[in-house]
Amino acid sequence: MLVLSRHRDESIMIGDDVVVTIVDIRGDKVRLGIEAPQSIPVHRQEVYDAIQRENRRATQTGTGATKDVQPPKN
């Protein structure tokens, strides 16, 4: 893990397209501003973990999970 020290309003670059800026520091909390292309998803770790769990659960669903689903009537 790379550990960097930054002050408020200072930034770091990740590759050529992602900029992380220290927006505010209050006590033990740091607010970050993240500029990234829309093609790069940016999530808090707990949200990312929940998405990964849900994706794993969805791929482990048996083939019978959708047998009662009826096509929409026009």
C-alpha positions, 0 to 999 in steps of 0.5 A: 500500500502506498501511503501519501500525506496531503493537505487540504486542497492538494491532490493525487493522480491515479493514472492519467484520468483519476484525480483525488483531492482532499476537500476537507479535514474534520477531526478524524474524518477526511472528505475526498473529491474524486474526478474520474471518467464515467466509465470508471465506477467509484464506490465506498468500500462497503457499497462495493462489497455489497455489489460484489456479494449481490453479483455472486448471489445472482450468478449462483441462483439455480436455473429454476429461479426464473421458471415461474416468470412469465413474459410480459403481455402486450 
